Amino acid sequence: MKRTLRITALALSLVLSGCAVGPDYHRPAINMPLHYKEAQGWQQAAPQDDKNKGAWWSVYHDPVLDGLLTQVVISNQNIASYAAQYREALALAAQSRAELLPSVSYDASSTRSGSRSSTTGQRTASNSHQAELSASWELDIWGKLRRTLEENKASAQASAAELANMTLSAQSELAQDYFQLRVMDEKIALYQQSVAAYQRYLTVIENKYGAGTESRATLAQAQMQLESARASALDYQWQRAQLEHAIALLMGKAPAEFSLPVAKLDATLPAMPQAVPSQLLQRRPDIAYAEREVAAANASVGVAIAGYFPDLTLSASGGTSSSVFHNLFALPYRVWSLGPELSGTLLDFGATSAQVDQARAAYDASVANYRQAVLEGMQEVEDYLVELNTLQQEVVAQQNATAAAKESARVTRNQYDAGMIDYLDVATTENSSLSEQQNLLSLQSTQWVASVALIAALGGSWQATQ
């Protein structure tokens, strides 16, 4: 008994003073530039994906968009799936934490058995009643359980980042679809106005053709121009419907359950930042996910290394056993046991070493993935910064071209009404004006989409604080 107690005391001292085998985690170094090529103010910073980004879409000041985006977190089924996976990861971490502590179990049984002698034919029967309480504790001398907990906690944090990444992706996709749909409404409205104008011209030309003052070729040209505009308007109609369906799906609704009435785009395009704080890139959830995967892989190396060392478990049990139930808890019928158990592998022909090599290789791969995620994040920000900067200038140039095309069409119509030119010249300038207006709307659509993409590339905001 004293020997057992001494062993127990020694084991307790070992577990209290023991250190976890395997490398302690340090975030892999990233060679980040002091500033971005396309914007000033970038500096190296530590991940801040846990910072509250708030409602990043509020910079657009669109109440309809606000209402749509709040539904994404509530009803999107992909997000619901990742949220469930996150809860599962939290539960696994909680289970690993519980394994550091002793476990207590109980067992109770009551049986009746009988037999019959083959020689005398006499029957005998007996009762057996047992009650037992047992406890066991695996002492984490080498840190295997602590490394497992560390791995599962990092995996849970990675799952949280994955959930945040899916949420941000769904929200940014909905915002981009919304702005494209609103611009599509403007394109459809433009074609409807053109159809009405072309219809009026066709009526005038039909009257002139009936009077013999216009040729059949002019009438055919006017009819072609009208029907072409109608076809283009119908083409945009199904594209708008598909964008509406995509928004419904992102909100977790069937397309038949959702409709977005035609309305003018009443939002504010935020000005592109002249200097973007460096820490915003580190708020990207995909980068946080990759970094937490490195931490989990690092902990798994320690778990694998712990396989070289034996496991020490303390166990104790006590109970009673009697053939008579009312004597079950009487002192003479009590039994107990107490002692340590040491278990390990003497020979595995390199299996443990192979597991350590696998864990180290997985860690190296996760480090490479993390660094690649940072590089890709930097590229995305650079791409969207230069795109927005160029689009800003391109839109101004296209606005000037559109204004010139409108003026040319106006002058040509006046000349035709005055009988100075043929309708073919009117049709040409009208088509040019319509084309330039559509090009302007397409550029503006790209500008809205790119602004959302930049905010998403920066992890949900380009403002330093919320």
C-alpha positions in Angstrom: 0.0 0.0 0.0 2.8 2.4 0.9 4.7 1.5 -2.2 1.6 2.3 -4.3 1.2 5.7 -2.6 4.8 6.5 -3.3 4.4 5.7 -6.9 1.3 7.8 -7.1 3.0 10.8 -5.4 6.0 10.4 -7.8 3.6 10.4 -10.8 1.8 13.5 -9.6 5.1 15.3 -9.2 6.0 14.3 -12.7 2.8 15.5 -14.3 2.9 18.8 -12.4 6.5 19.5 -13.5 6.4 17.7 -16.8 6.9 19.6 -20.1 5.2 18.9 -23.4 7.4 17.3 -26.0 7.4 18.7 -29.5 8.0 22.3 -30.7 6.2 25.3 -29.2 4.3 27.2 -31.7 5.6 30.4 -33.3 3.8 32.1 -36.2 5.8 31.6 -39.4 7.6 34.7 -40.6 6.2 36.5 -43.6 8.2 38.8 -45.8 5.7 41.6 -46.3 6.5 44.8 -48.2 6.5 48.1 -46.3 3.9 49.4 -48.6 1.7 48.3 -51.5 2.6 49.2 -55.1 -0.8 50.6 -55.7 -1.4 52.4 -52.4 0.6 54.0 -49.6 0.4 53.2 -45.9 1.0 49.5 -45.8 3.1 48.0 -43.0 3.6 44.5 -41.6 1.1 43.6 -38.9 -0.1 40.7 -36.9 -3.4 38.9 -37.7 -6.5 40.8 -36.4 -9.3 38.6 -37.8 -11.0 38.7 -34.4 -11.6 42.4 -34.6 -15.2 43.5 -35.1 -15.7 44.8 -38.6 -19.3 45.8 -38.1 -21.7 46.2 -41.0 -19.1 46.9 -43.7 -21.8 47.4 -46.3 -23.1 50.5 -44.5 -20.5 52.6 -46.5 -22.9 52.3 -49.4 -25.8 53.9 -47.6 -28.4 51.7 -49.3 -31.2 50.6 -46.9 -32.4 47.9 -49.3 -28.9 46.3 -49.4 -28.8 46.6 -45.6 -32.0 44.5 -45.3 -30.8 41.9 -47.8 -27.4 41.3 -46.2 -28.7 40.9 -42.7 -30.6 37.9 -43.9 -27.5 36.1 -45.1 -26.2 35.1 -41.7 -29.7 34.1 -40.6 -30.9 31.9 -43.5 -27.9 31.0 -45.8 -27.6 27.2 -45.7 -23.9 27.1 -46.5 -23.2 29.4 -43.5 -25.5 27.2 -41.4 -23.4 24.2 -42.4 -20.1 25.9 -41.4 -21.7 27.1 -38.2 -22.5 23.5 -37.3 -19.0 22.4 -38.1 -17.7 25.2 -35.8 -19.8 24.0 -32.9 -18.5 20.4 -33.6 -14.9 21.7 -33.4 -15.7 23.5 -30.1 -17.1 20.3 -28.7 -14.0 18.3 -29.7 -11.8 20.9 -28.0 -14.0 20.6 -24.9 -13.6 16.8 -25.0 -9.8 17.2 -25.2 -9.8 19.5 -22.2 -11.9 17.0 -20.2 -9.3 14.2 -20.9 -6.8 16.1 -18.9 -8.8 15.4 -15.7 -9.7 12.2 -13.9 -12.7 10.2 -15.0 -15.1 8.4 -12.6 -17.4 5.6 -13.6 -19.7 3.2 -11.9 -21.0 -0.4 -12.5 -23.8 -2.2 -10.8 -25.2 -5.7 -11.6 -27.5 -8.3 -10.2 -27.6 -11.8 -11.6 -29.1 -15.1 -10.8 -27.7 -18.3 -12.3 -28.4 -22.0 -11.9 -27.2 -25.4 -12.9 -28.3 -29.1 -12.9 -26.1 -32.0 -12.0 -25.9 -34.6 -14.7 -25.5 -37.4 -12.2 -28.0 -36.6 -9.4 -30.3 -34.4 -11.4 -30.3 -31.9 -8.5 -30.8 -28.2 -9.4 -28.9 -25.4 -7.8 -29.3 -21.7 -8.0 -27.3 -18.7 -6.8 -27.5 -15.0 -6.7 -24.7 -12.4 -7.3 -25.0 -8.7 -6.6 -22.1 -6.3 -7.3 -21.6 -2.5 -7.0 -18.4 -0.8 -8.0 -17.1 2.7 -8.3 -13.8 3.3 -10.3 -11.6 6.2 -11.2 -8.8 6.6 -13.6 -6.4 9.4 -14.6 -4.0 9.4 -17.5 -1.1 11.5 -16.3 0.0 13.9 -19.1 3.7 13.6 -18.3 4.9 14.1 -21.9 2.3 16.6 -22.9 0.4 14.4 -25.4 -3.0 15.4 -24.0 -2.0 19.0 -23.8 -0.7 19.0 -27.4 -4.0 17.3 -28.5 -6.0 20.1 -26.7 -3.7 22.7 -28.3 -4.3 21.1 -31.7 -8.1 20.9 -31.3 -8.3 24.5 -30.0 -6.4 25.7 -33.0 -8.6 23.6 -35.3 -11.7 25.2 -33.6 -10.3 28.7 -34.2 -9.6 27.7 -37.8 -13.2 26.5 -38.1 -14.4 29.9 -36.8 -12.2 31.6 -39.4 -13.7 29.4 -42.1 -17.2 30.3 -40.9 -16.3 34.0 -41.1 -14.7 33.5 -44.5 -17.9 31.8 -45.8 -20.0 34.6 -44.3 -18.0 37.4 -45.8 -17.9 35.6 -49.2 -21.7 35.2 -49.3 -22.3 38.8 -48.2 -19.8 40.2 -50.8 -21.3 38.0 -53.5 -24.8 39.2 -52.6 -23.7 42.9 -52.7 -22.1 42.4 -56.1 -25.2 40.7 -57.5 -27.3 43.5 -56.0 -25.3 46.3 -57.7 -25.2 44.4 -61.0 -29.0 44.0 -60.8 -29.6 47.7 -60.1 -27.4 48.7 -63.0 -29.2 46.1 -65.1 -32.5 47.9 -64.2 -30.9 51.1 -65.6 -29.9 49.3 -68.8 -33.4 48.0 -69.3 -34.9 51.4 -68.6 -32.5 52.9 -71.2 -33.5 50.4 -73.8 -37.2 51.0 -73.0 -36.7 54.7 -73.6 -34.9 53.9 -76.8 -37.7 51.6 -77.9 -40.2 54.3 -77.3 -38.2 56.8 -79.3 -37.6 54.3 -82.1 -41.3 53.5 -82.2 -42.1 57.2 -82.7 -39.6 57.5 -85.5 -41.0 54.4 -87.1 -44.4 55.8 -87.0 -43.2 59.0 -88.7 -41.3 57.1 -91.4 -44.3 54.8 -92.0 -46.4 57.9 -92.6 -43.8 59.3 -94.9 -43.4 56.0 -96.7 -47.2 55.9 -97.2 -47.0 59.4 -98.7 -44.1 58.4 -100.9 -41.5 60.7 -99.4 -39.4 57.9 -97.8 -37.8 54.8 -99.3 -38.4 51.2 -98.4 -34.8 51.0 -97.3 -35.3 53.8 -94.7 -38.5 52.0 -93.4 -36.6 48.7 -93.1 -33.8 50.5 -91.3 -36.2 52.0 -88.7 -37.9 48.6 -88.2 -34.6 46.9 -87.7 -33.4 49.5 -85.2 -36.7 49.2 -83.2 -36.7 45.3 -83.1 -33.0 45.2 -82.2 -33.6 47.5 -79.2 -36.5 45.3 -78.1 -34.3 42.1 -78.4 -31.6 43.7 -76.3 -34.1 44.7 -73.6 -35.4 41.2 -73.4 -31.9 39.8 -73.2 -31.3 41.9 -70.1 -34.6 40.8 -68.6 -33.5 37.1 -68.2 -30.1 38.2 -66.9 -31.8 40.3 -64.3 -34.0 37.4 -63.3 -30.9 35.2 -62.8 -29.3 37.8 -60.6 -32.5 37.9 -58.5 -32.5 34.2 -58.2 -28.8 34.2 -57.0 -29.7 36.8 -54.4 -32.6 34.6 -53.2 -30.3 31.6 -52.8 -27.7 33.6 -50.9 -30.5 34.6 -48.5 -31.5 30.9 -48.1 -34.8 31.3 -50.0 -36.2 29.6 -53.1 -36.3 31.9 -56.1 -40.1 31.7 -56.2 -40.2 33.1 -52.7 -38.3 36.3 -53.4 -38.5 39.2 -55.8 -36.8 42.5 -55.9 -38.8 45.3 -57.4 -37.3 47.5 -60.1 -35.8 50.6 -58.5 -33.2 53.2 -59.2 -29.8 52.6 -57.7 -29.8 54.8 -54.6 -26.5 54.1 -53.0 -23.2 56.0 -52.5 -20.1 54.6 -54.1 -17.4 55.0 -51.4 -14.3 56.9 -52.4 -11.2 54.7 -52.9 -8.9 55.1 -50.0 -5.7 56.9 -50.6 -3.9 55.1 -47.8 -5.0 51.7 -46.5 -4.0 50.7 -43.0 -1.7 47.6 -43.1 -3.5 45.7 -40.4 -6.7 45.3 -42.5 -5.2 42.6 -44.7 -4.5 40.6 -41.5 -8.3 40.7 -40.8 -8.9 38.4 -43.7 -10.5 35.2 -42.4 -8.9 33.0 -45.0 -5.5 34.1 -43.8 -6.5 33.5 -40.2 -7.7 30.1 -41.2 -4.4 29.2 -42.8 -2.4 30.5 -39.8 -4.6 28.5 -37.3 -4.0 25.4 -39.5 -0.3 25.9 -39.0 -0.8 26.0 -35.2 -2.8 22.8 -35.3 -0.2 21.1 -37.4 2.5 22.2 -35.0 0.7 20.7 -32.1 0.2 17.4 -34.0 4.0 17.1 -34.2 4.1 17.1 -30.4 1.4 14.5 -30.3 3.3 12.3 -32.7 6.6 12.7 -30.7 4.8 11.7 -27.5 4.2 8.3 -29.1 7.9 7.5 -28.3 7.1 7.6 -24.5 5.0 5.4 -22.3 1.6 6.4 -21.0 1.1 6.4 -17.2 -2.4 5.9 -15.8 -3.5 5.9 -12.2 -6.6 3.8 -11.5 -8.6 3.0 -8.4 -11.7 1.1 -7.8 -13.9 0.1 -4.8 -17.1 -1.8 -4.4 -18.9 -4.7 -2.8 -19.9 -8.1 -3.9 -22.4 -10.4 -2.2 -24.9 -13.2 -3.0 -27.4 -11.6 -0.7 -28.7 -8.1 -1.6 -29.1 -6.8 1.9 -25.4 -7.7 2.7 -24.2 -5.8 -0.4 -23.0 -2.8 1.5 -21.8 -4.6 4.6 -18.1 -4.1 5.5 -16.9 -7.7 5.1 -18.1 -7.7 1.4 -16.1 -4.7 0.3 -13.4 -5.0 -2.3 -10.9 -2.3 -3.6 -7.9 -1.9 -5.9 -5.4 0.9 -6.4 -2.3 1.2 -8.6 -0.6 2.7 -11.6 -0.4 1.3 -15.1 2.5 1.9 -17.5 2.0 1.1 -21.1 4.1 1.8 -24.2 5.5 0.3 -27.3 8.8 -1.6 -27.3 9.1 -2.3 -31.0 7.1 -0.9 -33.9 9.6 -1.1 -36.7 9.6 2.6 -37.3 5.9 3.2 -37.2 6.1 6.0 -34.6 9.1 7.6 -36.4 7.0 7.5 -39.6 4.1 9.3 -37.8 6.5 12.0 -36.6 7.8 12.5 -40.2 4.2 12.7 -41.5 3.3 15.3 -38.8 6.4 17.4 -39.7 5.7 17.2 -43.4 2.1 18.2 -42.8 3.4 21.2 -40.7 5.7 22.3 -43.5 2.8 22.0 -46.0 0.6 24.2 -43.8 3.3 26.8 -43.5 3.6 27.0 -47.2 -0.2 27.2 -47.5 -0.2 30.1 -45.0 2.5 32.0 -46.8 0.7 31.4 -50.1 -2.6 32.7 -48.7 -0.9 35.9 -47.6 0.7 36.4 -51.0 -2.6 35.8 -52.7 -4.3 38.2 -50.4 -1.7 40.9 -51.2 -2.2 40.2 -54.9 -6.0 40.6 -54.6 -5.6 43.9 -52.8 -3.1 45.2 -55.4 -5.4 44.1 -58.3 -8.5 45.8 -56.9 -6.7 48.9 -56.0 -5.3 49.4 -59.5 -8.6 48.4 -61.0 -10.6 50.9 -59.0 -8.0 53.6 -59.6 -8.1 53.0 -63.4 -11.9 52.6 -63.5 -12.3 56.0 -61.8 -10.5 57.6 -64.7 -12.1 55.4 -67.3 -15.6 56.3 -66.1 -14.8 60.0 -66.4 -13.6 59.5 -70.0 -16.7 57.4 -70.8 -19.0 60.1 -69.4 -17.4 62.6 -71.7 -17.8 60.2 -74.7 -21.4 59.6 -73.7 -22.2 63.3 -73.5 -20.6 63.8 -76.9 -22.6 60.9 -78.4 -25.9 62.3 -77.0 -25.2 65.7 -78.4 -24.3 64.2 -81.8 -27.6 62.3 -81.8 -29.5 65.4 -80.8 -28.0 67.5 -83.6 -28.6 64.7 -86.2 -32.3 64.4 -85.2 -32.8 68.1 -85.6 -31.1 68.0 -89.0 -33.4 65.1 -90.1 -36.5 66.9 -88.8 -35.4 69.8 -90.9 -35.0 67.6 -94.0 -31.3 68.2 -94.3 -30.1 64.5 -94.0 -31.4 61.0 -94.4 -32.6 58.8 -91.6 -29.6 56.5 -92.0 -27.5 59.2 -90.3 -30.0 59.4 -87.5 -30.0 55.7 -87.0 -26.2 55.6 -86.9 -25.8 58.4 -84.3 -28.7 57.0 -82.2 -27.0 53.6 -82.1 -23.7 55.2 -81.2 -25.4 57.2 -78.4 -27.1 54.1 -77.0 -23.9 52.1 -77.2 -22.0 54.7 -75.3 -24.6 55.0 -72.6 -24.6 51.2 -72.2 -20.8 51.2 -72.0 -21.0 53.8 -69.3 -23.4 51.7 -67.3 -21.2 48.6 -67.7 -18.2 50.5 -66.4 -20.2 51.8 -63.4 -21.3 48.2 -62.7 -17.7 47.0 -62.8 -16.8 49.9 -60.5 -19.5 48.9 -57.9 -18.4 45.2 -58.0 -14.7 46.1 -57.7 -15.4 48.3 -54.6 -17.1 45.4 -52.9 -14.3 43.0 -53.9 -11.7 45.3 -52.4 -13.6 45.5 -49.1 -13.8 41.7 -49.0 -10.1 41.4 -49.9 -9.3 43.6 -46.9 -11.2 41.3 -44.6 -14.5 43.2 -44.5 -13.6 46.9 -44.4 -11.1 49.4 -45.5 -11.7 51.6 -42.5 -9.1 51.2 -39.7 -11.7 51.0 -36.9 -15.4 50.5 -36.7 
